[in-house]
Amino acid sequence: MPKLRAFVWPVLMFVVTFWACESAFAGRIIAWGNNTYGQCDAPTTNSFVAVGGGGYHSLALRTDGTLAAWGDNTYGQCNVPAGNDFTAIACGGFHCIAIRSDGSLVAWGWNNANQCDVPMGNDFIAIDGGGYHSLAIKSDGTLAAWGDNTYGQCNVPSGNNFVGIVGDFYHSRAVKADGSAVVWGWNRYHQNEPTPNSEYAMIVDGGHHSLAIRYDGSLAAWGWNNYHQCDVPRGNEFVAVARGSYHSLALKSEGSQTTWGLNKQEQSDVPTANDFISLARGWRYSLAVVREPITLVLLGLGGATLLRKRRDKRI
């Protein structure tokens, strides 16, 4: 079987942007776990480049720049805007965010804390959604946040060297160009990252726990461990991670996936396959984009990994 070379980028964004060779990024979506609202009933086509999970709804980006959403639509979070110029997507608890090709933002769904009142401008390059707040990175490397600020999760740090963001229920995380991370907001379960923190290539946050990949490909986790969601598997072949409220997911370099933690609704029962190219999670369900990896960009909840199929000795 051809080997995969994995390069973990120190970028913490739940976003995908595609510019060229769009068909090479496409795949089909599979989902498992809680399906109370049909959030696991994914479309059956194989034209998707990114997928995201909210509380009980799912969002996906197609190769042609259009959007699809399914699941709970109580607050209109599945009423996707028209257009074929979308380049990035993210889900919050009950809302969605997207970036258009001109760099502007659009958001829809529940707006109880103004999490859908996006800032003006066309200089946004990355987005993520927290429980009831939203985050973005601008082209100059500065951060923006809006929505619920009960725990200070929208009080973004100063600076213009940020390259990645992760929004969680009540706290936020950003990564600087040097690989170090800054965390702010709720920290009841010590889910905010320990120091030093520059050894991690990717960090994502669960409701009460955090999950990371080190530069050597091994995993680390900290925070609330009531369902063993922080008991990471051993090995140094991991290239991407995602996390739910009480479960964790990781992708290995050969394309297989492993999941651990709470499994009351089978969100940790990983489908048998070795062609996963993207991971995402809802609150008690999991999603993935599946395709034979040729040249692909992989995104989990908070990070990007380039997987390249080795065809000859020159690669």
Stockholm file with secondary structure:
# STOCKHOLM 1.0

chainA/1-315         MPKLRAFVWPVLMFVVTFWACESAFAGRIIAWGNNTYGQCDAPTTNSFVAVGGGGYHSLALRTDGTLAAWGDNTYGQCNVPAGNDFTAIACGGFHCIAIRSDGSLVAWGWNNANQCDVPMGNDFIAIDGGGYHSLAIKSDGTLAAWGDNTYGQCNVPSGNNFVGIVGDFYHSRAVKADGSAVVWGWNRYHQNEPTPNSEYAMIVDGGHHSLAIRYDGSLAAWGWNNYHQCDVPRGNEFVAVARGSYHSLALKSEGSQTTWGLNKQEQSDVPTANDFISLARGWRYSLAVVREPITLVLLGLGGATLLRKRRDKRI
#=GR chainA/1-315 SS CCCEEEEEESCCCSCCCCCSCGGGGCBEEEEEECCTTSTTCCCCCSCEEEEEECSSEEEEEETTSCEEEEECCTTSTTCCCCCSCEEEEEECSSEEEEEETTSCEEEEECCTTSTTCCCCCSCEEEEEECSSEEEEEETTSCEEEEECCTTSTTCCCCCSCEEEEEECSSEEEEEETTSCEEEEECCTTSCSCCSCCTTEEEEEECSSEEEEEETTSCEEEEECCTTSTTCCCCCSCEEEEEECSSEEEEEETTSCEEEEECCTTSTTCCCSCSCEEEEEECSSEEEEEECCCSEEEEEETTEEEEEEECCSTTC
#=GC SS_cons         CCCEEEEEESCCCSCCCCCSCGGGGCBEEEEEECCTTSTTCCCCCSCEEEEEECSSEEEEEETTSCEEEEECCTTSTTCCCCCSCEEEEEECSSEEEEEETTSCEEEEECCTTSTTCCCCCSCEEEEEECSSEEEEEETTSCEEEEECCTTSTTCCCCCSCEEEEEECSSEEEEEETTSCEEEEECCTTSCSCCSCCTTEEEEEECSSEEEEEETTSCEEEEECCTTSTTCCCCCSCEEEEEECSSEEEEEETTSCEEEEECCTTSTTCCCSCSCEEEEEECSSEEEEEECCCSEEEEEETTEEEEEEECCSTTC
//
